Amino acid sequence: MTEFKGIPLVSGSKYRTAQGFSAIKDGIKSSGAETLDRAGLSGKPRWLKAPVSGGEGYAFVRNTVREHRLATVCEEAKCPNIGECWNAGTATIMVMGAVCTRACRFCAVDTGNPRGWLDAEEPANVADSVALMKLKYVVLTSVNRDDLPDGGAAHYAACVRAIKQRCPDTAVEALTPDFQGVLRDVETVVDSGLEVFAQNVETVERLTHPVRDPRAGYRQTLDVLAHAKRHRPQVLTKSSLMLGLGETDQEIAACMDDLRAAGVDILTLGQYLRPTVNHLPVQCFVTPQQFTEYREWGLARGFRECVSGPLVRSSYRAEQALAGNNVGLGA
């Protein structure tokens, strides 16, 4: 838990970061709901039980990211797969800090205005961490940085290039912001030498707002993905959809069609889990059988792979996404 002057921060509370700007813990201000309905935080079905974090691999990854002053989306977004992934020696590194300029109502990343702050040593630190962990495949993601003129595209690209220079055989996937739809900034990242470019549509068109921040957009994400594919056709494109927010089967199918029309190669589908009582409640728990059916829908539409399961997240077993076996979830 983040602390301020030695005192643990409460979710939804405001605090001042080490860099001197204000932020909100877990991204959404407290609504006073802590004593009210806790739907989505308890009573989960058995298929949503994740392994407890711990073990030598977990400790190694944790110590590595601490030593190099890195943030991971695994921690910041409260990912349920952190124990499995860190024990396997993999982590999704979050660049440009741990405070996002947006406040999507599904996301537990802290929100605030970093006022242009960036860690100039981050590209080198990221590359050092990838080398130390001997990663053959690394996922870089980031907070939205609407406070920067280019949305952080140049810094993002510098991180990719640093990895490629230090570890030329390591494949890089970039799960990026939408850069407010500015396509030249998208090109900056796509041209950095990566193998996979990802931007998450997150939910179906009807639910985009209020699920996502007002500055995000369903069509804006589709335009970013389509441009990335047109600009460098050899780069794989990827997106992700959360289920359980009230979407219908017809809307899921329509979203798949829109993503394929944008040239997206890989789609991931997972269950939305409410990170705190201040976030959107879960509307339903999608069964493993339904996820299997949705995967078949995706494959029938021409996605190279559709990774689908209750605990799947955009970066889950990302290095296995083209194995054609739902990243081994059926094993």
C-alpha positions, 0 to 999 in steps of 0.5 A: 500500500502507498504511504504518505509520511509513514501513514498508509493511504486510503483508496480514494484519498488525495496525496502528494507524490514524491515528485511534488504533485497531487494525486488520488489513490486508486484513481477515483475519489472516495464516494462514501460507499465503503459502508454501503454495497460491496458488490463485485468485491466479494462472492466471486465464483470459484473460477475467479480465484487466483493463486496467492502471491509469493515464491522466489520468482515473485521476490526476484521480480519485485526486487528488480523493479524496486531496484530500478525504480520501475512501476508495473501495471501488475501492482498499480492496477491490482492485477489478479495474475501477479503471483502467477506472472511474477513467479514465471519471471515476467512483468508488465513494466509501466513507464512514465510514472504511476500517476495517470492524467485520466480517471477511468472508472474501471481502473485502479491506477492513481490519477493526477497531473504530473505537470510534465515530470518524466524520469530521464533515466527510465529508458536505461533502467527499463533496459537494465531490468529486461536484461537482468530478468533475461526476458525474451518478450516484454510488455511495456505499458504506461499511464496516459500523459495528457500533460505532455505535448506528445502524450509521452510518445517520444519517451515511450519510443526511447524505452523501446529503443533502449531495450532493443539496443541492450537486448536485440533478441527481446520482442517488445509489445507496447500497450499504449495510451491513445495519444488523444488520437494524434496519429503522428504520435502513434507513428513515433511509437510504432516506428521504435522497433517493436513487434506488437502495438496494443491499444485497448478499446476496453468495452463496447461502444455503448458503455465507453462512457462512463466506463472510460474517461471522457477524453478516451473514445471508442472510435478514437481507439479504433482510429489509432489501431487502424493507423498503426496497422496501415503505417507498419503492416508488419507490426501486429496490432492488439486490443482488449475487451472487459466483460461483465459491465452490462454488455450484450452478446450483440454488442460484443459481436459488433465490437469484434467486427469493428476491431477486425475492420481496423485490422486488429490481429489479436484480441483478449477477453477477460472478466471485469473485476471491481478494484475498489468500492469507488469503481464501477460495480460488476454487472455479471460474472461471465462463465468459462464456457461463455469465454470459450464461445466468445473465443470461437466468435473471434477466431471465426472473424479472422483474429490470429488469436483470441485469448479468452478467459475469466482472469485474462488481462491484455498482457496475460501470457502475452508471449504465448498469444500466437501459439493458437491454444488460448495461451494454454488456458485449457491445459 
